[in-house]
Amino acid sequence: MERSLNPTRNVAVDAYRGFVMLLMMAEVLQLSRLAEAFPASAVIGFLAYHQTHVDWAGCSLHDLIQPGFSFLVGVALPYSVARRQAEGRTVGPLFGHALWRSVVLIALGIFLRSMHSRQTNFTFEDTLTQIGLGYPILFLLAFRSVRTQWTALGLVLTGYWLAWVLYPVPGPGLDYQAVGVPADWTHHYTGLAAHWNKNSNLGQAFDVWFLNVLPRESPFVANGGGYLTLSFIPTLATMILGLIAGGWLRGAAPAIPLRRLIVAGVAGLALGGLLHVTGICPVVKRIWTPSWTLFSGGWCFLLLAAFCWVIETRGYRKWAFPLVVIGLNSIAAYLIAHMFEDFIATSFQIHVGQGIFAVFGASLAAFIRGVVVLSVYWLMLFWMYRRKIFLRI
């Protein structure tokens, strides 16, 4: 825990991080239920779509939460390394801290996924564990040239793509329902893209082996959402993209390298989309395909450019204060959102009344509950902000 705040930090980065965390915390609004209650509202339907993950290929705003968080880990690293080196710390101790941070992130991810289990739920596909698994490598790359970072990015994505292509596609006799794929699943690929079908791929085979080495309540067969441990490898690539962006921002300060950020963003969208439409590699967030890394990374570059332009270049900062409050305490926000939802909602029902959330009718009850809980989340973070309490690992 730290009780100080660097006044020279890039506010746009904090605001972007706050925006990403707000999207995550806002899941409590349950807009999909609101859309079911008001099916005629195109606006609510649009918002509900962007608060849910797409079934397989494609992208919604909600799908950009994890890439955004991972990307921003990379963006922040050049600043963190420079600050610690200015304090006189050498590479060895810094790397030791990076390893410690990795272990803590992995442990936190497993802890949060085990909260409602009878025993430790060893799973490694969530945001914190995915970042933790790749963080030591990212840290070492922070001391290398930009050319080396780009080379590492290319090797990671190309090598990962090739490994999946070389893994054989299962025969027609595979019982997809037995591995958690619904009978009416309409997202099966053919040809080269079939290597990225749900729960019949290299990552699934790895998890059937790896996760069953660890103690479990029952043998692991498949992840219902298709999520994979090995996704930490292309997630590392997303963090490398952020590392490059952070190097650009720090190197150009106080100017903002908007052209570079925009060009990188457009290039990522174009290349990722091209790989998808040609069938070389589909854009699938759930298994973090290499094309998804490029496509989502493109959006991350563009969103970073937009926040930098509005806040740093144009100087419009006051509106971003609610986001900065969240962004400065992203780990705290993550923990609060995963640990306190039911406690907050239940406390209101106990002390105000069981029907408090249905005050405007049953159709709005879930939404009102979400608004109340989300407001308390922010007030908790604001309390920490006012007291300069910022959780750091």
C-alpha positions as CSV (number, residue, x, y, z in Angstrom):
1,M,0.0,0.0,0.0
2,E,1.3,3.5,-0.9
3,R,0.1,6.8,0.5
4,S,1.6,9.1,-2.1
5,L,0.7,10.2,-5.6
6,N,3.1,11.3,-8.3
7,P,1.7,14.7,-9.5
8,T,3.4,14.4,-12.9
9,R,1.7,11.2,-13.9
10,N,-0.3,10.9,-17.1
11,V,-3.9,11.7,-16.1
12,A,-5.2,10.3,-19.4
13,V,-3.8,6.8,-18.6
14,D,-5.4,6.9,-15.2
15,A,-8.7,8.0,-16.8
16,Y,-8.6,5.2,-19.4
17,R,-7.8,2.7,-16.7
18,G,-10.7,4.0,-14.7
19,F,-13.0,3.7,-17.7
20,V,-12.0,0.0,-18.2
21,M,-12.6,-0.7,-14.5
22,L,-15.9,1.1,-14.6
23,L,-17.1,-1.1,-17.4
24,M,-16.2,-4.1,-15.3
25,M,-17.8,-2.8,-12.1
26,A,-20.9,-1.8,-14.1
27,E,-21.8,-5.4,-14.7
28,V,-24.0,-5.1,-11.6
29,L,-26.4,-3.0,-13.6
30,Q,-27.5,-6.2,-15.3
31,L,-28.5,-4.4,-18.5
32,S,-29.4,-7.7,-20.2
33,R,-32.3,-8.1,-17.7
34,L,-33.3,-4.5,-18.3
35,A,-33.4,-5.2,-22.0
36,E,-35.6,-8.2,-21.4
37,A,-38.0,-6.0,-19.5
38,F,-38.1,-3.4,-22.2
39,P,-37.6,-5.3,-25.5
40,A,-38.9,-2.4,-27.6
41,S,-36.0,-0.1,-26.5
42,A,-33.3,-0.1,-29.1
43,V,-31.0,2.0,-26.8
44,I,-31.3,-0.4,-23.9
45,G,-30.8,-3.3,-26.3
46,F,-27.6,-1.7,-27.7
47,L,-26.3,-1.0,-24.2
48,A,-27.1,-4.5,-23.1
49,Y,-25.3,-6.0,-26.1
50,H,-22.2,-4.1,-25.2
51,Q,-22.3,-5.2,-21.6
52,T,-22.1,-8.9,-22.6
53,H,-19.4,-11.0,-24.2
54,V,-20.0,-12.2,-27.8
55,D,-20.6,-15.9,-28.0
56,W,-17.4,-16.6,-30.0
57,A,-16.0,-14.5,-32.8
58,G,-16.4,-10.7,-32.9
59,C,-16.2,-8.0,-30.3
60,S,-18.4,-5.9,-28.0
61,L,-17.3,-3.1,-25.7
62,H,-17.4,-5.6,-22.8
63,D,-14.9,-7.8,-24.6
64,L,-12.4,-4.9,-24.5
65,I,-12.2,-4.8,-20.7
66,Q,-9.6,-7.5,-20.2
67,P,-7.5,-6.4,-23.2
68,G,-7.7,-2.8,-21.9
69,F,-6.6,-3.8,-18.4
70,S,-3.7,-5.9,-19.7
71,F,-2.7,-3.3,-22.2
72,L,-2.5,-0.6,-19.5
73,V,-0.3,-2.9,-17.4
74,G,2.2,-2.5,-20.2
75,V,1.6,1.2,-20.6
76,A,2.4,1.8,-16.9
77,L,5.6,-0.3,-16.8
78,P,8.1,2.2,-18.3
79,Y,6.9,4.9,-15.8
80,S,7.2,2.4,-12.9
81,V,10.7,1.2,-13.9
82,A,12.0,4.7,-14.4
83,R,10.6,5.8,-11.0
84,R,12.2,2.9,-9.2
85,Q,15.5,3.3,-11.0
86,A,15.5,7.0,-10.0
87,E,15.2,5.8,-6.4
88,G,18.4,3.9,-6.9
89,R,17.1,0.4,-7.3
90,T,18.9,-2.0,-9.6
91,V,17.6,-4.5,-12.1
92,G,18.1,-7.6,-9.9
93,P,15.9,-6.4,-6.9
94,L,13.4,-4.9,-9.4
95,F,13.1,-8.3,-11.1
96,G,12.6,-9.9,-7.7
97,H,9.7,-7.5,-7.1
98,A,8.3,-8.4,-10.5
99,L,8.3,-12.1,-9.6
100,W,6.6,-11.3,-6.3
101,R,4.0,-9.3,-8.1
102,S,3.4,-12.1,-10.5
103,V,2.9,-14.6,-7.7
104,V,0.5,-12.2,-5.8
105,L,-1.6,-11.6,-9.0
106,I,-1.9,-15.3,-9.7
107,A,-2.8,-16.0,-6.0
108,L,-5.4,-13.2,-6.0
109,G,-7.0,-14.6,-9.2
110,I,-7.2,-18.1,-7.7
111,F,-8.5,-16.8,-4.4
112,L,-11.3,-14.8,-6.1
113,R,-12.3,-17.7,-8.2
114,S,-12.4,-19.9,-5.2
115,M,-14.7,-17.8,-3.0
116,H,-17.8,-19.9,-3.6
117,S,-16.0,-23.3,-3.9
118,R,-15.6,-26.0,-1.3
119,Q,-11.8,-26.1,-2.0
120,T,-9.2,-24.1,-3.9
121,N,-10.4,-23.7,-7.5
122,F,-7.1,-23.8,-9.4
123,T,-8.0,-21.9,-12.6
124,F,-5.8,-19.6,-14.6
125,E,-8.0,-18.0,-17.2
126,D,-9.1,-14.9,-15.3
127,T,-7.6,-11.4,-15.8
128,L,-5.3,-11.3,-12.8
129,T,-3.7,-14.8,-13.3
130,Q,-3.3,-14.2,-17.0
131,I,-1.4,-11.0,-16.3
132,G,0.6,-12.6,-13.5
133,L,1.7,-15.5,-15.7
134,G,3.2,-13.3,-18.3
135,Y,4.4,-10.3,-16.2
136,P,8.0,-11.4,-15.5
137,I,8.7,-11.7,-19.2
138,L,7.1,-8.3,-19.8
139,F,9.2,-6.8,-17.1
140,L,12.4,-8.1,-18.7
141,L,11.3,-6.7,-22.1
142,A,10.9,-3.2,-20.5
143,F,14.8,-3.0,-20.4
144,R,15.1,-3.9,-24.1
145,S,14.9,-1.7,-27.2
146,V,11.6,-1.0,-29.0
147,R,12.9,-3.1,-31.9
148,T,13.4,-6.0,-29.5
149,Q,9.9,-5.5,-28.1
150,W,8.4,-5.6,-31.6
151,T,10.4,-8.7,-32.4
152,A,9.2,-10.4,-29.2
153,L,5.6,-9.5,-30.1
154,G,6.0,-11.0,-33.6
155,L,7.6,-14.2,-32.2
156,V,4.9,-14.7,-29.6
157,L,2.0,-14.2,-32.0
158,T,3.5,-16.2,-34.8
159,G,4.8,-19.0,-32.6
160,Y,1.4,-19.3,-30.8
161,W,-0.5,-19.3,-34.1
162,L,1.8,-22.0,-35.6
163,A,1.4,-24.2,-32.5
164,W,-2.4,-24.1,-32.9
165,V,-2.2,-24.8,-36.6
166,L,0.1,-27.8,-36.0
167,Y,-2.2,-29.3,-33.4
168,P,-4.6,-31.7,-35.2
169,V,-8.2,-30.9,-35.7
170,P,-10.4,-33.6,-34.0
171,G,-12.3,-36.0,-36.3
172,P,-16.1,-35.9,-37.0
173,G,-16.8,-38.3,-34.1
174,L,-16.0,-35.7,-31.3
175,D,-19.0,-35.4,-28.9
176,Y,-19.0,-31.6,-28.6
177,Q,-21.7,-31.6,-25.9
178,A,-19.4,-33.8,-23.7
179,V,-16.9,-30.9,-23.7
180,G,-19.4,-28.2,-22.9
181,V,-20.4,-27.1,-26.4
182,P,-24.2,-26.7,-26.9
183,A,-25.9,-28.9,-29.4
184,D,-27.2,-25.9,-31.3
185,W,-23.7,-24.2,-31.4
186,T,-23.5,-22.2,-34.7
187,H,-19.9,-21.1,-34.5
188,H,-18.0,-24.1,-35.7
189,Y,-15.3,-23.3,-38.3
190,T,-14.1,-25.4,-41.1
191,G,-10.8,-25.4,-42.9
192,L,-7.8,-23.8,-41.3
193,A,-10.0,-21.8,-38.9
194,A,-11.2,-25.1,-37.4
195,H,-8.1,-25.2,-35.3
196,W,-9.8,-22.5,-33.2
197,N,-13.1,-24.3,-32.5
198,K,-14.5,-24.2,-29.0
199,N,-13.1,-26.8,-26.6
200,S,-11.4,-28.9,-29.4
201,N,-8.1,-27.1,-29.7
202,L,-4.6,-27.0,-28.4
203,G,-5.5,-24.9,-25.3
204,Q,-8.3,-27.3,-24.3
205,A,-5.9,-30.3,-24.6
206,F,-3.4,-28.5,-22.4
207,D,-5.9,-27.7,-19.7
208,V,-7.3,-31.3,-19.6
209,W,-3.8,-32.3,-18.7
210,F,-2.6,-29.4,-16.6
211,L,-5.6,-28.6,-14.5
212,N,-6.1,-32.3,-13.6
213,V,-2.6,-32.4,-12.2
214,L,-3.8,-30.0,-9.5
215,P,-6.3,-31.1,-6.7
216,R,-9.9,-30.6,-7.8
217,E,-13.4,-31.3,-6.6
218,S,-14.0,-33.2,-9.8
219,P,-11.9,-33.9,-12.9
220,F,-11.6,-31.0,-15.3
221,V,-13.3,-31.7,-18.7
222,A,-13.8,-28.3,-20.3
223,N,-14.4,-24.6,-19.5
224,G,-18.0,-23.7,-20.3
225,G,-17.0,-20.4,-21.8
226,G,-14.0,-21.9,-23.7
227,Y,-11.5,-19.9,-21.7
228,L,-8.0,-21.3,-21.5
229,T,-4.8,-21.2,-19.4
230,L,-2.6,-20.8,-22.4
231,S,-4.2,-17.5,-23.3
232,F,-1.7,-15.9,-21.0
233,I,0.8,-16.2,-24.0
234,P,-1.1,-13.9,-26.4
235,T,-2.2,-11.8,-23.4
236,L,1.5,-11.2,-22.9
237,A,1.5,-9.9,-26.5
238,T,-1.3,-7.5,-25.6
239,M,0.8,-6.3,-22.6
240,I,3.8,-5.8,-25.0
241,L,1.7,-3.6,-27.2
242,G,1.0,-1.5,-24.1
243,L,4.7,-1.5,-23.2
244,I,5.5,0.0,-26.6
245,A,2.7,2.6,-26.2
246,G,3.9,3.5,-22.7
247,G,7.5,3.9,-24.1
248,W,6.2,6.2,-26.8
249,L,4.2,8.3,-24.3
250,R,7.1,8.6,-21.8
251,G,9.6,9.3,-24.6
252,A,7.5,12.1,-26.1
253,A,6.4,13.7,-22.9
254,P,5.1,16.3,-22.4
255,A,3.9,16.0,-26.0
256,I,1.5,13.2,-27.0
257,P,2.5,11.0,-29.9
258,L,-1.1,10.9,-31.3
259,R,-0.1,10.0,-34.9
260,R,1.8,6.9,-33.7
261,L,-1.0,5.8,-31.5
262,I,-3.6,6.2,-34.2
263,V,-1.6,4.5,-36.9
264,A,-0.9,1.6,-34.6
265,G,-4.6,1.4,-33.7
266,V,-5.8,1.4,-37.3
267,A,-3.1,-1.1,-38.3
268,G,-4.1,-3.5,-35.5
269,L,-7.8,-3.3,-36.4
270,A,-7.0,-3.8,-40.1
271,L,-4.5,-6.7,-39.7
272,G,-6.6,-8.5,-37.1
273,G,-9.7,-8.1,-39.3
274,L,-7.8,-9.3,-42.3
275,L,-6.7,-12.5,-40.6
276,H,-10.3,-13.1,-39.6
277,V,-12.0,-12.7,-42.9
278,T,-9.4,-14.7,-44.8
279,G,-9.8,-17.6,-42.3
280,I,-6.1,-17.5,-41.3
281,C,-7.0,-16.8,-37.7
282,P,-10.5,-15.9,-36.3
283,V,-10.9,-13.0,-34.0
284,V,-12.0,-14.8,-30.8
285,K,-11.6,-13.1,-27.4
286,R,-12.5,-16.2,-25.3
287,I,-9.4,-18.1,-26.5
288,W,-7.3,-14.9,-27.2
289,T,-6.3,-15.7,-30.7
290,P,-3.4,-13.9,-32.2
291,S,-5.8,-12.0,-34.4
292,W,-7.8,-11.0,-31.3
293,T,-4.5,-9.6,-29.8
294,L,-4.1,-7.4,-32.8
295,F,-7.7,-6.4,-33.2
296,S,-8.3,-5.6,-29.5
297,G,-4.9,-4.0,-29.3
298,G,-5.9,-1.7,-32.1
299,W,-8.9,-0.6,-30.1
300,C,-6.7,-0.1,-27.1
301,F,-4.3,2.2,-29.0
302,L,-7.2,4.2,-30.3
303,L,-8.9,4.6,-26.9
304,L,-5.6,5.6,-25.4
305,A,-5.2,8.2,-28.2
306,A,-8.7,9.5,-27.6
307,F,-8.2,9.9,-23.8
308,C,-4.8,11.5,-24.4
309,W,-6.1,13.9,-26.9
310,V,-9.1,15.1,-24.8
311,I,-7.3,15.2,-21.5
312,E,-3.7,15.9,-22.2
313,T,-3.8,17.8,-25.5
314,R,-7.1,19.7,-25.2
315,G,-6.8,20.0,-21.4
316,Y,-10.3,18.9,-20.6
317,R,-9.7,17.2,-17.3
318,K,-12.5,17.9,-14.8
319,W,-15.0,15.6,-16.5
320,A,-12.5,12.7,-16.0
321,F,-12.3,13.0,-12.2
322,P,-14.7,10.1,-11.4
323,L,-12.7,7.9,-13.7
324,V,-9.4,8.9,-12.3
325,V,-10.7,8.0,-8.8
326,I,-11.2,4.5,-10.0
327,G,-8.2,4.3,-12.2
328,L,-5.7,5.2,-9.5
329,N,-7.0,2.3,-7.4
330,S,-7.6,-0.4,-10.1
331,I,-6.6,-3.3,-7.9
332,A,-8.9,-2.1,-5.1
333,A,-11.7,-1.6,-7.6
334,Y,-11.2,-5.1,-8.9
335,L,-11.3,-6.6,-5.4
336,I,-14.3,-4.5,-4.4
337,A,-16.3,-5.5,-7.4
338,H,-15.6,-9.2,-6.8
339,M,-16.1,-9.3,-3.1
340,F,-18.7,-6.8,-1.9
341,E,-21.6,-6.8,-4.3
342,D,-23.8,-9.2,-2.3
343,F,-22.8,-7.6,1.0
344,I,-23.7,-4.1,-0.1
345,A,-27.1,-5.2,-1.7
346,T,-28.0,-7.3,1.3
347,S,-27.1,-4.5,3.8
348,F,-29.5,-2.1,2.0
349,Q,-32.3,-4.7,2.1
350,I,-31.7,-5.4,5.8
351,H,-31.5,-1.8,7.0
352,V,-33.7,0.0,4.5
353,G,-36.2,-2.6,3.5
354,Q,-36.5,-5.8,1.5
355,G,-38.3,-4.1,-1.3
356,I,-36.0,-1.1,-1.6
357,F,-34.8,-2.0,-5.1
358,A,-38.3,-2.5,-6.4
359,V,-39.5,1.0,-5.4
360,F,-39.9,1.8,-9.2
361,G,-41.4,-1.6,-10.1
362,A,-40.2,-5.1,-10.4
363,S,-39.0,-4.6,-14.0
364,L,-36.4,-2.0,-12.8
365,A,-35.4,-3.7,-9.5
366,A,-32.2,-5.4,-10.8
367,F,-31.1,-2.1,-12.5
368,I,-31.8,0.0,-9.4
369,R,-29.9,-2.6,-7.3
370,G,-27.0,-2.2,-9.7
371,V,-27.1,1.6,-9.5
372,V,-27.0,1.5,-5.7
373,V,-24.2,-1.0,-5.6
374,L,-22.1,0.7,-8.2
375,S,-22.5,4.1,-6.4
376,V,-21.2,2.5,-3.2
377,Y,-18.3,1.0,-5.1
378,W,-17.3,4.5,-6.3
379,L,-17.8,6.1,-2.8
380,M,-15.5,3.5,-1.3
381,L,-12.8,4.3,-3.9
382,F,-13.4,8.0,-3.4
383,W,-12.9,7.6,0.4
384,M,-9.6,5.9,-0.4
385,Y,-8.7,8.7,-2.9
386,R,-9.3,11.5,-0.4
387,R,-7.1,9.7,2.1
388,K,-4.4,9.1,-0.5
389,I,-4.6,5.3,0.0
390,F,-3.7,3.5,-3.2
391,L,-3.3,-0.3,-3.3
392,R,-0.1,-1.4,-5.1
393,I,1.4,-4.8,-5.5
